[in-house]
Amino acid sequence: MSAKTDNRPEFQRMIKESAKELFDVVIVWKLDRFARNRYDSAHYKATLRRNGVKVVSATEVISEGAEGIILESVLEGYAEYYSAELSEKVIRGMTENALKCQYNGGYIPVGYKVDENKHYQIDELTAPFVKEAFLMYVNGRHIKKIVEYFNENGIRSSRNKPMTKTTVSTILQNRKYIGEYQYRDIVVPDGIPAIISKELFALAQDRLVKNKYAPSTYKADDKYLLTTKLMCGDCGKYLVGESGTSRTGKKYYYYKCSTAKKKEGCHRKPLKKEIIEDIVISQTMRSVFQSHSLDAIVDHIMMWQQKENTTLPLLQRELAEVEKSLGNVMNAIEQGIITSTTKNRMKELEDLKTDIEVKIAREEIQAQVLTKEQATFWLQRMADFDLANHDNKQRIVDTFINSIYVYDDRLVINFNCREDSETIPLELSVFGSDFNLLGEPHWTNPNPSGGSDLFAFYPDVLCSDWLYTINRNNSGSCILNPVQLPFL
């Protein structure tokens, strides 16, 4: 580890154990191997001296007298200068590379490769999987499923390790995939070949922001089916679950715009959870599970199954790399380099080779292709789901709904299986109000002749300039309407 920093675990352990009187001397090749800045050098040498330990350079002759102190200071100062100068030269060189949009070292993102001129190029074998991962995420699939998708298809991380949630999350936020080259403060749009469109990337970022609220659905005392789908038509932010309890102890559940919840300018009213979920589920069942819609979905499934297999070439390339590594280990063994490390590496590579060969065999075997009848049967089973079951309703939402936009008078539902959206008018009864949390109102009937209108008056919210009108219809149910009172 570089002596530019003292954040070196073994170095710190040496300093700490010097107090145990286990050793008398620390031998370094050169003084700049001990530390590359004067403060660290002076600080840690003083600590060692207190513990009776001396620092000795193997290649620099430094006397014990006063002139040795000066020489040591000069050497340490030069080491610090050299380190700073080298850093400046490296940054200057990397800046020149960046202006040409050239590779500057580090890990190469999945989906790219670097050519002989140090420019990023699209890797034809892995790029389709990256694009598919973005589409999966935007269409409602969880990161865990994308991790499984990558690992099942033999896609490795930039560090050549199995994919994890962290690596997939990093991929979904990497702006290189829209062609943006970045180094320090240098940003070059379209500096490298793009794998996905800017629109797809923006949708993924929106969902990543939305998922910051998703964990609350697991902590809530009731499950919110639409937390990851419902968006405000005015501000574009997501509606999140919220609940409140009235003075009578009754619990109320809502979806509320996150901007309105933070009081940042949006005035979207909360939606009553049960009503809005019932509307969405009912409309989805009516829209999707019709004969013409089912036929379109089945046709899409048939087309998808005819896509070219991009997994097999990738696995074959990975197998070739493993066999090359095995050959290198065998060469080392033939030269007499037989250690526990080579044995462990050999075992690791042989296990990996076996795993890849099994995957290749599976890919080469003709996979079972769904017939139209089987795909139709699967969809019809979903049509017969018991919607009293929460998991069934959640599966319907996750499978078929892409997003839902809420406006004052309508819902607009975008489906995964259709290009056109569905618009549903909303009645005022779907919108919640804080009146539920205020206890019992005082009632008055301004019409002495016995009209049907009643006014609910809340003393606690007199300054809000609103009354609530209740109109009873012939069936006996009530419709709540807020009425502004400008004279208050």
C-alpha positions in Angstrom: 0.0 0.0 0.0 1.2 3.5 -0.9 3.2 5.4 1.8 1.4 8.5 0.7 -1.1 7.8 3.5 -0.8 6.4 6.9 -4.1 4.5 6.4 -2.2 1.1 6.2 -3.4 -1.6 8.5 -0.1 -3.4 8.9 1.8 -0.2 9.3 -0.5 0.9 12.1 -0.2 -2.6 13.7 3.6 -2.2 13.6 3.4 1.2 15.3 1.0 -0.2 18.0 3.1 -3.3 18.7 6.3 -1.3 19.1 5.1 -0.6 22.6 5.3 -4.3 23.4 9.1 -4.3 23.1 9.0 -7.1 20.5 11.5 -5.5 18.2 14.2 -2.8 18.2 14.5 -1.8 14.6 12.3 -1.1 11.6 14.2 -1.6 8.3 12.9 0.2 5.2 14.3 0.1 1.7 14.2 3.9 1.5 12.8 6.5 3.9 10.0 7.3 1.4 8.7 3.7 2.0 8.0 4.7 5.6 6.1 7.9 4.9 5.8 10.3 2.0 4.9 13.4 4.0 6.9 15.1 6.7 4.2 15.2 9.3 3.5 11.4 9.2 7.2 10.7 9.2 8.0 12.9 12.2 4.9 11.8 14.1 5.4 8.0 13.8 9.2 8.2 14.2 8.7 10.0 17.5 6.2 7.3 18.6 8.8 4.6 17.7 11.6 6.4 19.5 9.5 6.6 22.7 9.1 2.9 22.4 12.8 2.3 21.9 12.6 1.5 18.2 14.8 3.0 15.5 14.0 3.4 11.8 16.9 2.3 9.5 17.1 2.8 5.7 18.8 -0.1 3.9 20.0 2.0 0.9 20.5 5.5 2.3 23.6 6.1 4.6 22.5 8.5 7.3 24.9 9.2 10.2 24.0 9.4 13.8 25.1 13.0 14.3 23.5 16.4 13.7 24.3 16.2 9.9 22.3 13.0 9.8 19.2 14.8 11.1 19.5 17.4 8.3 20.1 14.7 5.6 17.1 12.8 6.8 14.9 15.9 6.7 16.1 16.7 3.2 15.4 13.1 2.0 11.9 13.2 3.6 11.2 16.6 2.1 12.3 15.4 -1.4 10.1 12.3 -1.1 7.1 14.5 -0.3 8.0 16.8 -3.2 8.5 13.9 -5.6 5.1 12.4 -4.6 3.3 15.7 -5.1 5.1 16.4 -8.4 4.3 12.8 -9.6 0.6 13.3 -8.7 0.5 16.5 -10.7 2.1 14.8 -13.7 -0.3 11.8 -13.5 -3.3 14.1 -13.2 -2.1 16.2 -16.2 -1.6 13.1 -18.3 -5.0 11.7 -17.3 -6.6 15.0 -18.1 -5.1 15.0 -21.6 -6.5 11.4 -22.0 -9.9 12.6 -20.7 -10.1 15.4 -23.3 -9.7 12.7 -25.9 -12.3 10.5 -24.1 -9.7 7.8 -23.6 -9.7 5.1 -20.9 -7.9 6.3 -17.8 -7.5 3.1 -15.9 -9.6 1.5 -13.3 -12.4 -1.0 -13.8 -14.1 -1.2 -17.2 -17.9 -1.1 -16.8 -19.9 -4.2 -17.8 -20.9 -3.9 -21.5 -17.7 -2.1 -22.6 -14.2 -3.0 -23.7 -11.2 -0.9 -24.5 -9.5 -1.0 -27.9 -5.8 -0.6 -28.7 -6.2 3.2 -28.9 -7.6 3.3 -25.3 -11.1 4.2 -26.5 -14.3 2.7 -25.1 -16.1 0.3 -27.4 -19.3 -1.6 -26.9 -18.8 -5.3 -26.0 -21.3 -7.1 -28.2 -21.6 -10.0 -25.9 -22.3 -8.2 -22.6 -24.0 -5.0 -23.7 -27.4 -6.6 -24.5 -27.5 -7.9 -20.9 -26.9 -4.4 -19.6 -29.7 -3.0 -21.7 -32.0 -5.8 -20.7 -31.2 -5.0 -17.0 -32.3 -1.4 -17.4 -35.5 -2.5 -19.2 -36.2 -5.0 -16.4 -35.8 -2.4 -13.7 -37.9 0.3 -15.5 -40.6 -2.3 -16.0 -40.9 -3.0 -12.3 -38.5 -5.9 -11.7 -36.6 -5.8 -8.4 -32.8 -5.5 -8.2 -32.6 -8.9 -6.7 -34.2 -10.4 -9.8 -31.7 -8.5 -12.0 -28.8 -9.9 -9.9 -30.2 -13.4 -10.5 -30.6 -12.7 -14.2 -26.9 -11.6 -14.5 -25.5 -14.5 -12.6 -27.6 -17.1 -14.3 -26.3 -15.8 -17.7 -22.7 -15.8 -16.5 -22.3 -12.0 -16.5 -19.5 -11.0 -14.1 -18.9 -7.7 -12.4 -16.2 -5.2 -13.4 -14.0 -7.0 -10.9 -14.8 -10.4 -12.4 -16.9 -11.5 -9.5 -20.5 -12.6 -9.3 -23.1 -9.8 -9.4 -24.5 -8.4 -6.2 -27.2 -5.8 -5.4 -24.5 -3.2 -4.9 -22.9 -3.8 -8.3 -26.3 -3.8 -10.1 -27.3 -0.6 -8.3 -24.0 1.0 -9.5 -24.7 -0.1 -13.1 -28.1 1.5 -13.0 -26.5 4.8 -12.0 -23.5 4.8 -14.3 -23.9 7.6 -16.8 -21.4 6.0 -19.2 -24.2 3.8 -20.5 -25.8 6.9 -22.1 -22.4 7.8 -23.7 -21.3 10.4 -21.1 -17.5 10.4 -20.4 -16.5 11.9 -17.1 -13.1 12.4 -15.4 -12.9 14.8 -12.4 -14.5 18.0 -13.6 -14.4 17.0 -17.3 -17.7 15.9 -18.7 -18.1 15.0 -22.4 -21.6 14.1 -23.5 -21.6 11.5 -26.2 -17.9 10.9 -25.6 -18.3 7.1 -25.7 -20.7 4.8 -27.5 -24.1 4.7 -25.7 -25.7 1.4 -24.8 -29.1 2.7 -23.7 -31.1 5.8 -24.5 -31.2 8.9 -22.3 -34.9 8.4 -21.8 -34.5 4.9 -20.5 -31.7 6.0 -18.1 -33.9 8.8 -16.8 -36.8 6.4 -16.1 -34.3 4.2 -14.2 -33.2 7.1 -12.1 -36.8 8.0 -11.3 -37.4 4.6 -10.0 -34.2 4.6 -8.0 -35.4 7.8 -6.3 -38.8 6.2 -5.7 -37.3 3.1 -4.1 -35.9 5.3 -1.3 -39.5 5.2 -0.1 -40.1 1.6 -0.8 -38.7 0.3 2.5 -41.4 2.0 4.4 -44.0 -0.3 2.8 -42.4 -3.2 4.8 -42.6 -1.3 8.1 -46.1 -0.2 7.7 -48.9 -1.9 9.5 -50.7 -2.3 6.2 -49.3 -3.2 2.7 -49.5 -0.6 0.0 -49.9 -2.3 -3.4 -49.1 0.8 -5.5 -46.2 2.3 -3.7 -43.8 1.7 -6.6 -46.2 2.6 -9.3 -48.3 5.7 -8.3 -47.1 9.1 -9.3 -48.4 12.7 -9.0 -49.6 14.1 -12.4 -48.6 17.7 -11.3 -45.1 17.4 -9.8 -44.1 13.9 -11.1 -43.1 12.6 -7.7 -44.2 9.3 -6.2 -47.2 8.8 -3.9 -46.2 7.0 -0.7 -48.2 5.2 2.0 -49.4 7.2 5.0 -51.8 6.5 7.8 -53.5 8.4 10.6 -55.8 7.7 13.5 -58.9 9.7 14.4 -59.9 10.7 18.0 -62.3 7.7 17.9 -59.3 5.4 17.4 -60.2 4.5 13.8 -57.3 4.0 11.4 -57.2 5.6 8.0 -54.8 4.7 5.1 -53.8 7.0 2.2 -51.4 7.5 -0.6 -49.9 10.9 -0.4 -47.7 12.8 -2.8 -44.1 12.9 -1.4 -43.8 16.6 -2.4 -47.0 17.5 -0.7 -46.0 15.5 2.4 -42.8 17.6 2.6 -44.9 20.8 2.0 -42.7 21.7 -0.9 -45.4 23.2 -3.2 -47.6 20.4 -4.5 -51.2 20.5 -3.3 -52.2 17.0 -4.4 -54.9 15.6 -2.0 -54.2 12.2 -0.5 -56.0 9.2 -2.0 -57.9 6.7 0.0 -55.8 3.5 -0.1 -58.6 0.9 -0.4 -60.6 2.8 -3.0 -57.7 3.6 -5.3 -56.3 0.1 -5.1 -59.7 -1.4 -6.0 -60.0 0.9 -8.9 -56.6 0.0 -10.3 -57.0 -3.7 -9.9 -60.5 -3.8 -11.4 -59.5 -1.7 -14.4 -56.4 -3.9 -15.0 -58.5 -7.0 -14.9 -61.0 -5.5 -17.4 -58.3 -4.1 -19.7 -55.7 -6.9 -19.8 -57.8 -10.0 -19.5 -59.9 -9.5 -22.7 -59.4 -11.8 -25.6 -57.8 -9.3 -27.9 -55.4 -8.1 -25.2 -54.5 -11.7 -24.3 -53.8 -12.5 -27.9 -51.4 -9.5 -28.2 -49.5 -10.6 -25.1 -49.2 -14.2 -26.3 -47.9 -12.9 -29.7 -45.3 -10.9 -27.9 -44.2 -13.9 -25.9 -43.8 -15.9 -29.1 -41.7 -13.2 -30.6 -39.5 -12.9 -27.5 -38.8 -16.6 -27.6 -37.3 -16.3 -31.1 -34.6 -13.8 -29.9 -31.0 -14.8 -30.7 -29.2 -16.5 -27.8 -26.5 -14.1 -26.6 -25.7 -16.2 -23.5 -23.8 -19.0 -25.2 -21.0 -16.9 -26.9 -20.5 -15.2 -23.5 -20.1 -18.5 -21.7 -17.8 -19.8 -24.3 -15.6 -16.7 -24.0 -15.6 -17.1 -20.2 -14.6 -20.7 -20.5 -11.7 -19.8 -22.8 -10.4 -17.3 -20.2 -10.7 -19.9 -17.4 -8.8 -22.5 -19.4 -6.1 -19.9 -20.1 -5.7 -19.2 -16.4 -5.5 -22.9 -15.7 -2.7 -23.2 -18.3 -0.8 -20.4 -16.5 -1.1 -22.2 -13.1 0.0 -25.5 -14.7 3.1 -23.7 -16.1 3.9 -22.4 -12.7 3.6 -25.9 -11.2 5.8 -27.4 -13.9 8.5 -24.8 -13.0 8.4 -26.0 -9.4 6.2 -23.2 -8.0 4.0 -25.4 -5.8 2.4 -23.6 -2.9 -0.9 -23.6 -1.0 -1.8 -20.6 -3.1 -1.3 -22.4 -6.4 -3.2 -25.4 -5.2 -6.2 -23.3 -4.0 -6.2 -21.3 -7.3 -6.1 -24.6 -9.3 -9.1 -25.9 -7.3 -11.0 -22.6 -7.7 -10.4 -22.5 -11.5 -11.4 -26.2 -11.9 -14.6 -25.6 -10.0 -15.4 -22.6 -12.1 -14.6 -24.4 -15.3 -17.0 -27.2 -14.3 -19.7 -24.7 -13.5 -19.4 -22.9 -16.9 -19.4 -26.2 -18.8 -22.6 -27.2 -17.1 -24.2 -23.9 -18.1 -23.0 -24.3 -21.7 -24.5 -27.8 -21.8 -27.8 -26.4 -20.7 -27.7 -23.7 -23.3 -26.8 -26.1 -26.0 -29.6 -28.4 -25.2 -32.7 -27.3 -27.0 -34.7 -25.4 -24.5 -38.4 -26.0 -24.2 -40.4 -23.3 -26.0 -43.8 -22.3 -24.8 -46.6 -22.9 -27.3 -49.4 -20.4 -27.8 -51.7 -22.7 -25.9 -49.4 -22.9 -22.9 -48.9 -19.1 -22.8 -52.6 -18.6 -23.0 -53.3 -21.1 -20.2 -50.8 -19.2 -18.0 -52.5 -15.9 -18.6 -56.0 -17.4 -18.0 -54.8 -18.8 -14.7 -53.9 -15.2 -13.7 -57.3 -14.1 -14.8 -58.8 -16.5 -12.3 -56.8 -15.3 -9.4 -58.5 -14.9 -6.1 -58.2 -11.2 -5.6 -59.0 -11.4 -1.9 -55.4 -12.6 -1.6 -53.0 -9.7 -1.3 -50.1 -11.6 -3.0 -52.3 -12.3 -6.1 -53.1 -8.6 -6.3 -49.5 -7.6 -5.9 -48.5 -10.0 -8.7 -51.1 -8.4 -11.0 -49.8 -5.0 -10.3 -46.1 -6.0 -10.7 -46.7 -7.9 -13.9 -49.0 -5.6 -15.9 -48.7 -2.1 -14.5 -45.8 0.2 -15.5 -46.9 3.5 -13.9 -50.0 5.3 -12.8 -50.4 9.1 -12.9 -52.9 10.8 -10.6 -54.7 14.1 -11.6 -57.5 16.0 -10.0 -60.2 14.3 -12.1 -58.6 11.2 -13.5 -56.1 8.3 -13.3 -53.8 7.5 -16.3 -52.6 3.9 -16.2 -49.6 2.8 -18.3 -49.5 -1.0 -18.9 -46.4 -3.1 -19.6 -48.2 -5.0 -22.2 -49.7 -2.1 -24.2 -48.4 1.0 -25.8 -51.5 3.1 -25.2 -52.6 4.2 -21.7 -55.9 3.9 -20.0 -57.7 6.9 -18.5 -60.2 6.5 -15.6 -62.3 9.4 -14.3 -62.1 9.9 -10.6 -64.9 10.9 -8.2 -64.3 13.2 -5.2 -64.9 10.2 -2.9 -61.6 8.8 -3.7 -59.7 11.7 -2.3 -58.9 11.7 1.4 -59.0 14.6 3.7 -57.7 15.5 7.1 -61.3 15.7 8.3 -61.0 12.0 9.3 -58.5 12.9 11.9 -60.5 15.6 13.6 -63.1 13.7 15.5 -66.8 14.4 15.4 -68.0 17.6 13.6 -70.9 19.9 14.5 -73.7 19.5 12.1 -76.1 22.1 10.8 -78.9 22.1 8.2 -79.2 25.6 6.7 -82.5 24.6 5.0 -85.4 24.7 7.5 -87.7 23.2 5.0 -85.8 19.9 5.2 -83.5 19.9 2.2 -80.9 17.2 1.7 -77.8 19.2 2.2 -76.0 19.1 5.5 -72.9 21.1 6.5 -70.2 19.7 8.6 -68.5 22.4 10.7 -65.1 21.7 12.5 -64.3 24.3 15.2 -60.6 23.2 15.2 -60.2 24.2 11.5 -62.3 27.3 11.3 -59.3 29.2 9.9 -58.9 26.8 7.0 -61.7 28.5 5.1 -63.4 25.2 4.2 -66.7 23.6 5.1 -67.7 20.1 4.0 -71.0 19.5 2.3 -72.7 16.1 2.6 -75.2 15.2 0.0 -77.2 12.0 0.6 -78.3 10.2 -2.6 -81.3 7.9 -3.1 -79.3 4.8 -2.0 -78.5 6.4 1.4 -74.8 6.8 0.8 -73.1 10.2 1.2 -70.8 12.1 -1.0 -68.3 14.5 0.7 -67.6 17.8 -1.1 -65.2 20.5 0.2 -66.6 24.0 -0.2 -64.4 27.1 0.2 -65.8 29.9 2.2 -64.1 33.1 1.0 -65.9 35.2 3.6 -64.2 33.5 6.6 
